[in-house]
């Protein structure tokens, strides 16, 4: 259970920071949806409803959030 909380903490920091960067860059409402989906995923894991499915959802959100940072990392 402790490993899941550490994973969710790190994932939450990555998702919220990267989506806030996207929002400040001028975006539509998709980053708000992803942040809300992360919180739903976290609470579903906390109350133990389909923990493995919601862990995969969180992992996909982290990958998507890191993908949105690629222009910042590789821009000339």
PyMOL Python script that loads the backbone (N, CA, C, O; Angstrom):
from pymol import cmd

cmd.read_pdbstr("""\
ATOM      1  N   UNK A   1       0.829  -1.198   0.000  1.00  0.00           N
ATOM      2  CA  UNK A   1       0.000   0.000   0.000  1.00  0.00           C
ATOM      3  C   UNK A   1       0.871   1.259   0.000  1.00  0.00           C
ATOM      4  O   UNK A   1       0.508   2.260  -0.618  1.00  0.00           O
ATOM      5  N   UNK A   2       2.011   1.218   0.685  1.00  0.00           N
ATOM      6  CA  UNK A   2       2.868   2.395   0.761  1.00  0.00           C
ATOM      7  C   UNK A   2       3.481   2.727  -0.598  1.00  0.00           C
ATOM      8  O   UNK A   2       3.676   3.899  -0.918  1.00  0.00           O
ATOM      9  N   UNK A   3       3.790   1.690  -1.413  1.00  0.00           N
ATOM     10  CA  UNK A   3       4.368   1.931  -2.731  1.00  0.00           C
ATOM     11  C   UNK A   3       3.371   2.655  -3.631  1.00  0.00           C
ATOM     12  O   UNK A   3       3.761   3.501  -4.436  1.00  0.00           O
ATOM     13  N   UNK A   4       2.091   2.326  -3.499  1.00  0.00           N
ATOM     14  CA  UNK A   4       1.064   2.985  -4.301  1.00  0.00           C
ATOM     15  C   UNK A   4       0.984   4.461  -3.942  1.00  0.00           C
ATOM     16  O   UNK A   4       0.825   5.299  -4.830  1.00  0.00           O
ATOM     17  N   UNK A   5       1.090   4.798  -2.664  1.00  0.00           N
ATOM     18  CA  UNK A   5       1.020   6.199  -2.253  1.00  0.00           C
ATOM     19  C   UNK A   5       2.230   6.981  -2.764  1.00  0.00           C
ATOM     20  O   UNK A   5       2.093   8.133  -3.176  1.00  0.00           O
ATOM     21  N   UNK A   6       3.402   6.369  -2.739  1.00  0.00           N
ATOM     22  CA  UNK A   6       4.591   7.034  -3.266  1.00  0.00           C
ATOM     23  C   UNK A   6       4.444   7.257  -4.772  1.00  0.00           C
ATOM     24  O   UNK A   6       4.760   8.332  -5.282  1.00  0.00           O
ATOM     25  N   UNK A   7       3.961   6.234  -5.477  1.00  0.00           N
ATOM     26  CA  UNK A   7       3.732   6.361  -6.924  1.00  0.00           C
ATOM     27  C   UNK A   7       2.729   7.466  -7.220  1.00  0.00           C
ATOM     28  O   UNK A   7       2.942   8.268  -8.129  1.00  0.00           O
ATOM     29  N   UNK A   8       1.639   7.516  -6.462  1.00  0.00           N
ATOM     30  CA  UNK A   8       0.619   8.537  -6.696  1.00  0.00           C
ATOM     31  C   UNK A   8       1.122   9.935  -6.367  1.00  0.00           C
ATOM     32  O   UNK A   8       0.743  10.899  -7.032  1.00  0.00           O
ATOM     33  N   UNK A   9       1.960  10.058  -5.364  1.00  0.00           N
ATOM     34  CA  UNK A   9       2.523  11.367  -5.025  1.00  0.00           C
ATOM     35  C   UNK A   9       3.416  11.883  -6.145  1.00  0.00           C
ATOM     36  O   UNK A   9       3.294  13.033  -6.568  1.00  0.00           O
ATOM     37  N   UNK A  10       4.310  11.030  -6.620  1.00  0.00           N
ATOM     38  CA  UNK A  10       5.202  11.426  -7.709  1.00  0.00           C
ATOM     39  C   UNK A  10       4.402  11.688  -8.987  1.00  0.00           C
ATOM     40  O   UNK A  10       4.663  12.658  -9.700  1.00  0.00           O
ATOM     41  N   UNK A  11       3.434  10.827  -9.270  1.00  0.00           N
ATOM     42  CA  UNK A  11       2.601  11.010 -10.463  1.00  0.00           C
ATOM     43  C   UNK A  11       1.795  12.295 -10.371  1.00  0.00           C
ATOM     44  O   UNK A  11       1.647  13.004 -11.366  1.00  0.00           O
ATOM     45  N   UNK A  12       1.273  12.605  -9.194  1.00  0.00           N
ATOM     46  CA  UNK A  12       0.492  13.827  -9.019  1.00  0.00           C
ATOM     47  C   UNK A  12       1.321  15.073  -9.248  1.00  0.00           C
ATOM     48  O   UNK A  12       0.854  16.031  -9.863  1.00  0.00           O
ATOM     49  N   UNK A  13       2.544  15.065  -8.757  1.00  0.00           N
ATOM     50  CA  UNK A  13       3.425  16.217  -8.964  1.00  0.00           C
ATOM     51  C   UNK A  13       3.710  16.396 -10.455  1.00  0.00           C
ATOM     52  O   UNK A  13       3.653  17.510 -10.975  1.00  0.00           O
ATOM     53  N   UNK A  14       4.014  15.292 -11.136  1.00  0.00           N
ATOM     54  CA  UNK A  14       4.318  15.372 -12.566  1.00  0.00           C
ATOM     55  C   UNK A  14       3.098  15.853 -13.349  1.00  0.00           C
ATOM     56  O   UNK A  14       3.209  16.734 -14.201  1.00  0.00           O
ATOM     57  N   UNK A  15       1.939  15.271 -13.058  1.00  0.00           N
ATOM     58  CA  UNK A  15       0.731  15.609 -13.817  1.00  0.00           C
ATOM     59  C   UNK A  15       0.322  17.057 -13.580  1.00  0.00           C
ATOM     60  O   UNK A  15       0.039  17.783 -14.533  1.00  0.00           O
ATOM     61  N   UNK A  16       0.290  17.478 -12.341  1.00  0.00           N
ATOM     62  CA  UNK A  16      -0.183  18.831 -12.041  1.00  0.00           C
ATOM     63  C   UNK A  16       0.790  19.881 -12.573  1.00  0.00           C
ATOM     64  O   UNK A  16       0.355  20.892 -13.124  1.00  0.00           O
ATOM     65  N   UNK A  17       2.089  19.666 -12.421  1.00  0.00           N
ATOM     66  CA  UNK A  17       3.059  20.648 -12.926  1.00  0.00           C
ATOM     67  C   UNK A  17       3.046  20.726 -14.451  1.00  0.00           C
ATOM     68  O   UNK A  17       3.058  21.817 -15.022  1.00  0.00           O
ATOM     69  N   UNK A  18       3.020  19.577 -15.103  1.00  0.00           N
ATOM     70  CA  UNK A  18       3.054  19.621 -16.568  1.00  0.00           C
ATOM     71  C   UNK A  18       1.754  20.169 -17.144  1.00  0.00           C
ATOM     72  O   UNK A  18       1.782  20.893 -18.139  1.00  0.00           O
ATOM     73  N   UNK A  19       0.630  19.841 -16.547  1.00  0.00           N
ATOM     74  CA  UNK A  19      -0.641  20.372 -17.049  1.00  0.00           C
ATOM     75  C   UNK A  19      -0.787  21.862 -16.744  1.00  0.00           C
ATOM     76  O   UNK A  19      -1.432  22.584 -17.504  1.00  0.00           O
ATOM     77  N   UNK A  20      -0.199  22.330 -15.646  1.00  0.00           N
ATOM     78  CA  UNK A  20      -0.237  23.770 -15.384  1.00  0.00           C
ATOM     79  C   UNK A  20       0.634  24.522 -16.387  1.00  0.00           C
ATOM     80  O   UNK A  20       0.305  25.642 -16.776  1.00  0.00           O
ATOM     81  N   UNK A  21       1.751  23.909 -16.812  1.00  0.00           N
ATOM     82  CA  UNK A  21       2.566  24.523 -17.869  1.00  0.00           C
ATOM     83  C   UNK A  21       1.802  24.594 -19.182  1.00  0.00           C
ATOM     84  O   UNK A  21       1.894  25.583 -19.910  1.00  0.00           O
ATOM     85  N   UNK A  22       1.054  23.553 -19.478  1.00  0.00           N
ATOM     86  CA  UNK A  22       0.258  23.548 -20.706  1.00  0.00           C
ATOM     87  C   UNK A  22      -0.832  24.607 -20.628  1.00  0.00           C
ATOM     88  O   UNK A  22      -1.101  25.291 -21.616  1.00  0.00           O
ATOM     89  N   UNK A  23      -1.462  24.750 -19.466  1.00  0.00           N
ATOM     90  CA  UNK A  23      -2.519  25.750 -19.304  1.00  0.00           C
ATOM     91  C   UNK A  23      -1.983  27.167 -19.433  1.00  0.00           C
ATOM     92  O   UNK A  23      -2.632  28.020 -20.037  1.00  0.00           O
ATOM     93  N   UNK A  24      -0.798  27.430 -18.869  1.00  0.00           N
ATOM     94  CA  UNK A  24      -0.236  28.774 -18.969  1.00  0.00           C
ATOM     95  C   UNK A  24       0.223  29.088 -20.391  1.00  0.00           C
ATOM     96  O   UNK A  24       0.307  30.253 -20.781  1.00  0.00           O
ATOM     97  N   UNK A  25       0.517  28.048 -21.158  1.00  0.00           N
ATOM     98  CA  UNK A  25       0.903  28.244 -22.547  1.00  0.00           C
ATOM     99  C   UNK A  25      -0.281  28.520 -23.457  1.00  0.00           C
ATOM    100  O   UNK A  25      -0.099  28.770 -24.648  1.00  0.00           O
ATOM    101  N   UNK A  26      -1.480  28.477 -22.917  1.00  0.00           N
ATOM    102  CA  UNK A  26      -2.680  28.741 -23.701  1.00  0.00           C
ATOM    103  C   UNK A  26      -3.231  27.470 -24.303  1.00  0.00           C
ATOM    104  O   UNK A  26      -2.872  27.097 -25.419  1.00  0.00           O
ATOM    105  N   UNK A  27      -4.094  26.811 -23.574  1.00  0.00           N
ATOM    106  CA  UNK A  27      -4.652  25.551 -24.036  1.00  0.00           C
ATOM    107  C   UNK A  27      -6.150  25.533 -23.784  1.00  0.00           C
ATOM    108  O   UNK A  27      -6.709  26.453 -23.186  1.00  0.00           O
ATOM    109  N   UNK A  28      -6.787  24.473 -24.251  1.00  0.00           N
ATOM    110  CA  UNK A  28      -8.212  24.313 -23.994  1.00  0.00           C
ATOM    111  C   UNK A  28      -8.429  23.645 -22.635  1.00  0.00           C
ATOM    112  O   UNK A  28      -7.543  23.703 -21.782  1.00  0.00           O
ATOM    113  N   UNK A  29      -9.561  23.026 -22.416  1.00  0.00           N
ATOM    114  CA  UNK A  29      -9.901  22.477 -21.102  1.00  0.00           C
ATOM    115  C   UNK A  29      -9.434  21.044 -20.887  1.00  0.00           C
ATOM    116  O   UNK A  29      -9.763  20.454 -19.858  1.00  0.00           O
ATOM    117  N   UNK A  30      -8.684  20.463 -21.808  1.00  0.00           N
ATOM    118  CA  UNK A  30      -8.228  19.088 -21.643  1.00  0.00           C
ATOM    119  C   UNK A  30      -7.312  18.925 -20.427  1.00  0.00           C
ATOM    120  O   UNK A  30      -7.454  17.923 -19.725  1.00  0.00           O
ATOM    121  N   UNK A  31      -6.382  19.842 -20.128  1.00  0.00           N
ATOM    122  CA  UNK A  31      -5.575  19.674 -18.913  1.00  0.00           C
ATOM    123  C   UNK A  31      -6.405  19.649 -17.629  1.00  0.00           C
ATOM    124  O   UNK A  31      -6.066  18.928 -16.691  1.00  0.00           O
ATOM    125  N   UNK A  32      -7.484  20.426 -17.577  1.00  0.00           N
ATOM    126  CA  UNK A  32      -8.361  20.354 -16.401  1.00  0.00           C
ATOM    127  C   UNK A  32      -8.977  18.965 -16.272  1.00  0.00           C
ATOM    128  O   UNK A  32      -9.071  18.424 -15.170  1.00  0.00           O
ATOM    129  N   UNK A  33      -9.398  18.390 -17.398  1.00  0.00           N
ATOM    130  CA  UNK A  33      -9.974  17.048 -17.393  1.00  0.00           C
ATOM    131  C   UNK A  33      -8.957  16.018 -16.915  1.00  0.00           C
ATOM    132  O   UNK A  33      -9.308  15.111 -16.161  1.00  0.00           O
ATOM    133  N   UNK A  34      -7.698  16.144 -17.345  1.00  0.00           N
ATOM    134  CA  UNK A  34      -6.669  15.186 -16.938  1.00  0.00           C
ATOM    135  C   UNK A  34      -6.350  15.300 -15.456  1.00  0.00           C
ATOM    136  O   UNK A  34      -6.116  14.287 -14.797  1.00  0.00           O
ATOM    137  N   UNK A  35      -6.337  16.507 -14.924  1.00  0.00           N
ATOM    138  CA  UNK A  35      -6.091  16.682 -13.489  1.00  0.00           C
ATOM    139  C   UNK A  35      -7.240  16.088 -12.682  1.00  0.00           C
ATOM    140  O   UNK A  35      -7.008  15.412 -11.680  1.00  0.00           O
ATOM    141  N   UNK A  36      -8.471  16.334 -13.109  1.00  0.00           N
ATOM    142  CA  UNK A  36      -9.628  15.760 -12.414  1.00  0.00           C
ATOM    143  C   UNK A  36      -9.609  14.242 -12.514  1.00  0.00           C
ATOM    144  O   UNK A  36      -9.928  13.558 -11.542  1.00  0.00           O
ATOM    145  N   UNK A  37      -9.239  13.701 -13.683  1.00  0.00           N
ATOM    146  CA  UNK A  37      -9.146  12.257 -13.846  1.00  0.00           C
ATOM    147  C   UNK A  37      -8.082  11.663 -12.937  1.00  0.00           C
ATOM    148  O   UNK A  37      -8.250  10.549 -12.442  1.00  0.00           O
ATOM    149  N   UNK A  38      -6.984  12.388 -12.707  1.00  0.00           N
ATOM    150  CA  UNK A  38      -5.969  11.905 -11.768  1.00  0.00           C
ATOM    151  C   UNK A  38      -6.535  11.823 -10.354  1.00  0.00           C
ATOM    152  O   UNK A  38      -6.308  10.832  -9.659  1.00  0.00           O
ATOM    153  N   UNK A  39      -7.265  12.845  -9.916  1.00  0.00           N
ATOM    154  CA  UNK A  39      -7.829  12.809  -8.564  1.00  0.00           C
ATOM    155  C   UNK A  39      -8.874  11.700  -8.423  1.00  0.00           C
ATOM    156  O   UNK A  39      -8.943  11.052  -7.378  1.00  0.00           O
ATOM    157  N   UNK A  40      -9.676  11.475  -9.446  1.00  0.00           N
ATOM    158  CA  UNK A  40     -10.637  10.364  -9.415  1.00  0.00           C
ATOM    159  C   UNK A  40      -9.891   9.041  -9.319  1.00  0.00           C
ATOM    160  O   UNK A  40     -10.278   8.162  -8.549  1.00  0.00           O
ATOM    161  N   UNK A  41      -8.822   8.898 -10.099  1.00  0.00           N
ATOM    162  CA  UNK A  41      -8.016   7.685 -10.074  1.00  0.00           C
ATOM    163  C   UNK A  41      -7.410   7.452  -8.691  1.00  0.00           C
ATOM    164  O   UNK A  41      -7.395   6.326  -8.193  1.00  0.00           O
ATOM    165  N   UNK A  42      -6.914   8.521  -8.078  1.00  0.00           N
ATOM    166  CA  UNK A  42      -6.313   8.391  -6.752  1.00  0.00           C
ATOM    167  C   UNK A  42      -7.339   7.936  -5.719  1.00  0.00           C
ATOM    168  O   UNK A  42      -7.064   7.037  -4.924  1.00  0.00           O
ATOM    169  N   UNK A  43      -8.509   8.548  -5.726  1.00  0.00           N
ATOM    170  CA  UNK A  43      -9.518   8.177  -4.732  1.00  0.00           C
ATOM    171  C   UNK A  43     -10.067   6.775  -4.970  1.00  0.00           C
ATOM    172  O   UNK A  43     -10.407   6.079  -4.012  1.00  0.00           O
ATOM    173  N   UNK A  44     -10.160   6.350  -6.216  1.00  0.00           N
ATOM    174  CA  UNK A  44     -10.599   4.978  -6.491  1.00  0.00           C
ATOM    175  C   UNK A  44      -9.558   3.966  -6.023  1.00  0.00           C
ATOM    176  O   UNK A  44      -9.913   2.872  -5.586  1.00  0.00           O
ATOM    177  N   UNK A  45      -8.279   4.319  -6.111  1.00  0.00           N
ATOM    178  CA  UNK A  45      -7.241   3.439  -5.575  1.00  0.00           C
ATOM    179  C   UNK A  45      -7.271   3.420  -4.057  1.00  0.00           C
ATOM    180  O   UNK A  45      -7.022   2.382  -3.444  1.00  0.00           O
ATOM    181  N   UNK A  46      -7.573   4.556  -3.448  1.00  0.00           N
ATOM    182  CA  UNK A  46      -7.589   4.643  -1.986  1.00  0.00           C
ATOM    183  C   UNK A  46      -8.728   3.827  -1.387  1.00  0.00           C
ATOM    184  O   UNK A  46      -8.575   3.244  -0.314  1.00  0.00           O
ATOM    185  N   UNK A  47      -9.877   3.780  -2.075  1.00  0.00           N
ATOM    186  CA  UNK A  47     -10.977   2.993  -1.532  1.00  0.00           C
ATOM    187  C   UNK A  47     -11.008   1.589  -2.128  1.00  0.00           C
ATOM    188  O   UNK A  47     -11.957   0.838  -1.905  1.00  0.00           O
ATOM    189  N   UNK A  48      -9.976   1.236  -2.882  1.00  0.00           N
ATOM    190  CA  UNK A  48      -9.714  -0.125  -3.362  1.00  0.00           C
ATOM    191  C   UNK A  48     -10.800  -0.648  -4.307  1.00  0.00           C
ATOM    192  O   UNK A  48     -11.278  -1.771  -4.154  1.00  0.00           O
ATOM    193  N   UNK A  49     -11.176   0.165  -5.268  1.00  0.00           N
ATOM    194  CA  UNK A  49     -12.100  -0.273  -6.312  1.00  0.00           C
ATOM    195  C   UNK A  49     -11.303  -0.371  -7.604  1.00  0.00           C
ATOM    196  O   UNK A  49     -10.952   0.650  -8.196  1.00  0.00           O
ATOM    197  N   UNK A  50     -11.018  -1.579  -8.041  1.00  0.00           N
ATOM    198  CA  UNK A  50     -10.272  -1.778  -9.276  1.00  0.00           C
ATOM    199  C   UNK A  50      -8.899  -1.141  -9.235  1.00  0.00           C
ATOM    200  O   UNK A  50      -8.534  -0.383 -10.133  1.00  0.00           O
ATOM    201  N   UNK A  51      -8.138  -1.445  -8.198  1.00  0.00           N
ATOM    202  CA  UNK A  51      -6.855  -0.772  -7.981  1.00  0.00           C
ATOM    203  C   UNK A  51      -5.903  -0.919  -9.166  1.00  0.00           C
ATOM    204  O   UNK A  51      -5.227   0.043  -9.532  1.00  0.00           O
ATOM    205  N   UNK A  52      -5.838  -2.096  -9.768  1.00  0.00           N
ATOM    206  CA  UNK A  52      -4.899  -2.292 -10.872  1.00  0.00           C
ATOM    207  C   UNK A  52      -5.307  -1.475 -12.102  1.00  0.00           C
ATOM    208  O   UNK A  52      -4.447  -0.946 -12.806  1.00  0.00           O
ATOM    209  N   UNK A  53      -6.596  -1.371 -12.359  1.00  0.00           N
ATOM    210  CA  UNK A  53      -7.064  -0.588 -13.502  1.00  0.00           C
ATOM    211  C   UNK A  53      -6.748   0.886 -13.294  1.00  0.00           C
ATOM    212  O   UNK A  53      -6.264   1.550 -14.211  1.00  0.00           O
ATOM    213  N   UNK A  54      -7.017   1.404 -12.097  1.00  0.00           N
ATOM    214  CA  UNK A  54      -6.775   2.823 -11.838  1.00  0.00           C
ATOM    215  C   UNK A  54      -5.287   3.135 -11.755  1.00  0.00           C
ATOM    216  O   UNK A  54      -4.878   4.264 -12.027  1.00  0.00           O
ATOM    217  N   UNK A  55      -4.472   2.152 -11.382  1.00  0.00           N
ATOM    218  CA  UNK A  55      -3.023   2.358 -11.416  1.00  0.00           C
ATOM    219  C   UNK A  55      -2.545   2.500 -12.860  1.00  0.00           C
ATOM    220  O   UNK A  55      -1.675   3.318 -13.159  1.00  0.00           O
ATOM    221  N   UNK A  56      -3.125   1.691 -13.752  1.00  0.00           N
ATOM    222  CA  UNK A  56      -2.775   1.821 -15.169  1.00  0.00           C
ATOM    223  C   UNK A  56      -3.241   3.164 -15.731  1.00  0.00           C
ATOM    224  O   UNK A  56      -2.539   3.769 -16.542  1.00  0.00           O
ATOM    225  N   UNK A  57      -4.404   3.632 -15.314  1.00  0.00           N
ATOM    226  CA  UNK A  57      -4.890   4.938 -15.757  1.00  0.00           C
ATOM    227  C   UNK A  57      -3.928   6.031 -15.310  1.00  0.00           C
ATOM    228  O   UNK A  57      -3.605   6.933 -16.082  1.00  0.00           O
ATOM    229  N   UNK A  58      -3.472   5.952 -14.062  1.00  0.00           N
ATOM    230  CA  UNK A  58      -2.516   6.936 -13.552  1.00  0.00           C
ATOM    231  C   UNK A  58      -1.213   6.875 -14.343  1.00  0.00           C
ATOM    232  O   UNK A  58      -0.637   7.914 -14.666  1.00  0.00           O
ATOM    233  N   UNK A  59      -0.747   5.679 -14.656  1.00  0.00           N
ATOM    234  CA  UNK A  59       0.463   5.533 -15.462  1.00  0.00           C
ATOM    235  C   UNK A  59       0.318   6.146 -16.842  1.00  0.00           C
ATOM    236  O   UNK A  59       1.239   6.798 -17.334  1.00  0.00           O
ATOM    237  N   UNK A  60      -0.838   5.940 -17.470  1.00  0.00           N
ATOM    238  CA  UNK A  60      -1.082   6.553 -18.780  1.00  0.00           C
ATOM    239  C   UNK A  60      -1.143   8.072 -18.688  1.00  0.00           C
ATOM    240  O   UNK A  60      -0.682   8.771 -19.591  1.00  0.00           O
ATOM    241  N   UNK A  61      -1.710   8.584 -17.601  1.00  0.00           N
ATOM    242  CA  UNK A  61      -1.745  10.030 -17.415  1.00  0.00           C
ATOM    243  C   UNK A  61      -0.345  10.603 -17.246  1.00  0.00           C
ATOM    244  O   UNK A  61      -0.052  11.694 -17.736  1.00  0.00           O
ATOM    245  N   UNK A  62       0.518   9.869 -16.554  1.00  0.00           N
ATOM    246  CA  UNK A  62       1.904  10.328 -16.383  1.00  0.00           C
ATOM    247  C   UNK A  62       2.625  10.344 -17.732  1.00  0.00           C
ATOM    248  O   UNK A  62       3.344  11.293 -18.044  1.00  0.00           O
ATOM    249  N   UNK A  63       2.432   9.300 -18.525  1.00  0.00           N
ATOM    250  CA  UNK A  63       3.073   9.248 -19.843  1.00  0.00           C
ATOM    251  C   UNK A  63       2.568  10.388 -20.719  1.00  0.00           C
ATOM    252  O   UNK A  63       3.354  11.028 -21.418  1.00  0.00           O
ATOM    253  N   UNK A  64       1.269  10.646 -20.687  1.00  0.00           N
ATOM    254  CA  UNK A  64       0.693  11.728 -21.487  1.00  0.00           C
ATOM    255  C   UNK A  64       1.222  13.085 -21.000  1.00  0.00           C
ATOM    256  O   UNK A  64       1.512  13.968 -21.807  1.00  0.00           O
ATOM    257  N   UNK A  65       1.344  13.242 -19.687  1.00  0.00           N
ATOM    258  CA  UNK A  65       1.852  14.502 -19.138  1.00  0.00           C
ATOM    259  C   UNK A  65       3.313  14.717 -19.514  1.00  0.00           C
ATOM    260  O   UNK A  65       3.714  15.830 -19.855  1.00  0.00           O
ATOM    261  N   UNK A  66       4.102  13.660 -19.452  1.00  0.00           N
ATOM    262  CA  UNK A  66       5.505  13.786 -19.853  1.00  0.00           C
ATOM    263  C   UNK A  66       5.616  14.055 -21.345  1.00  0.00           C
ATOM    264  O   UNK A  66       6.533  14.751 -21.780  1.00  0.00           O
ATOM    265  N   UNK A  67       4.699  13.516 -22.131  1.00  0.00           N
ATOM    266  CA  UNK A  67       4.683  13.791 -23.563  1.00  0.00           C
ATOM    267  C   UNK A  67       4.387  15.246 -23.869  1.00  0.00           C
ATOM    268  O   UNK A  67       4.873  15.795 -24.857  1.00  0.00           O
ATOM    269  N   UNK A  68       3.578  15.872 -23.007  1.00  0.00           N
ATOM    270  CA  UNK A  68       3.289  17.289 -23.237  1.00  0.00           C
ATOM    271  C   UNK A  68       4.480  18.180 -22.886  1.00  0.00           C
ATOM    272  O   UNK A  68       4.511  19.352 -23.263  1.00  0.00           O
ATOM    273  N   UNK A  69       5.456  17.631 -22.167  1.00  0.00           N
ATOM    274  CA  UNK A  69       6.660  18.403 -21.838  1.00  0.00           C
ATOM    275  C   UNK A  69       7.751  18.296 -22.897  1.00  0.00           C
ATOM    276  O   UNK A  69       8.758  18.999 -22.811  1.00  0.00           O
ATOM    277  N   UNK A  70       7.574  17.438 -23.886  1.00  0.00           N
ATOM    278  CA  UNK A  70       8.614  17.250 -24.908  1.00  0.00           C
ATOM    279  C   UNK A  70       8.971  18.534 -25.659  1.00  0.00           C
ATOM    280  O   UNK A  70      10.154  18.756 -25.917  1.00  0.00           O
ATOM    281  N   UNK A  71       8.024  19.382 -26.018  1.00  0.00           N
ATOM    282  CA  UNK A  71       8.432  20.633 -26.684  1.00  0.00           C
ATOM    283  C   UNK A  71       9.308  21.527 -25.798  1.00  0.00           C
ATOM    284  O   UNK A  71      10.157  22.261 -26.304  1.00  0.00           O
ATOM    285  N   UNK A  72       9.105  21.467 -24.489  1.00  0.00           N
ATOM    286  CA  UNK A  72       9.938  22.264 -23.590  1.00  0.00           C
ATOM    287  C   UNK A  72      11.343  21.691 -23.458  1.00  0.00           C
ATOM    288  O   UNK A  72      12.310  22.430 -23.272  1.00  0.00           O
ATOM    289  N   UNK A  73      11.449  20.362 -23.557  1.00  0.00           N
ATOM    290  CA  UNK A  73      12.746  19.714 -23.365  1.00  0.00           C
ATOM    291  C   UNK A  73      13.623  19.771 -24.607  1.00  0.00           C
ATOM    292  O   UNK A  73      14.843  19.891 -24.499  1.00  0.00           O
ATOM    293  N   UNK A  74      13.011  19.687 -25.788  1.00  0.00           N
ATOM    294  CA  UNK A  74      13.794  19.591 -27.021  1.00  0.00           C
ATOM    295  C   UNK A  74      13.680  20.819 -27.907  1.00  0.00           C
ATOM    296  O   UNK A  74      14.041  20.767 -29.082  1.00  0.00           O
ATOM    297  N   UNK A  75      13.190  21.911 -27.367  1.00  0.00           N
ATOM    298  CA  UNK A  75      13.094  23.129 -28.169  1.00  0.00           C
ATOM    299  C   UNK A  75      14.480  23.759 -28.326  1.00  0.00           C
ATOM    300  O   UNK A  75      15.273  23.751 -27.384  1.00  0.00           O
ATOM    301  N   UNK A  76      14.771  24.295 -29.493  1.00  0.00           N
ATOM    302  CA  UNK A  76      16.086  24.901 -29.680  1.00  0.00           C
ATOM    303  C   UNK A  76      16.225  26.235 -28.973  1.00  0.00           C
ATOM    304  O   UNK A  76      17.281  26.864 -29.043  1.00  0.00           O
TER     305      UNK A  76
END
""", "prot")
cmd.dss("prot")
cmd.show_as("cartoon", "prot")
cmd.util.cbc("prot")
cmd.orient("prot")
